[in-house]
Amino acid sequence: MAEGTIKKLTDKGFGFIKTTTDKDIFFHSTALQGVEFDDLQEG
């Protein structure tokens, strides 16, 4: 599972995570475990 800082969220249910290797990882709200998409914040 990817870990990092949320770089960008969209109103369409997906976003991007900035990892420690400075690579952005795409994610969709259906892949989230243990958290609701609406509870996430950038940064």
C-alpha positions in Angstrom: 0.0 0.0 0.0 1.3 3.4 -0.9 2.0 6.0 1.7 2.8 9.7 1.4 1.3 13.1 1.4 -1.9 13.9 -0.6 -0.9 16.3 -3.3 -4.2 16.7 -5.1 -7.8 15.7 -4.7 -10.5 16.1 -7.3 -14.3 16.2 -7.0 -14.5 13.1 -9.3 -13.2 10.7 -6.5 -9.5 10.4 -7.3 -6.3 12.1 -6.4 -2.5 11.9 -6.3 -0.1 11.0 -3.5 3.4 12.3 -3.4 5.7 9.7 -2.0 9.1 10.0 -0.4 10.7 9.1 -3.7 9.0 12.2 -5.2 6.9 10.1 -7.6 3.2 10.8 -7.7 0.8 7.9 -7.4 -2.7 8.0 -8.7 -5.5 6.6 -6.5 -9.3 6.3 -6.8 -11.7 6.5 -3.9 -12.7 2.8 -4.4 -9.2 1.7 -3.4 -9.2 3.4 0.0 -9.3 1.3 3.1 -10.1 2.5 6.6 -10.9 6.1 5.5 -13.6 7.9 3.6 -12.7 10.0 0.6 -14.6 13.0 2.0 -12.4 12.9 5.1 -9.2 13.4 3.1 -7.4 16.8 2.7 -4.6 17.9 0.5 -1.3 18.3 2.3 
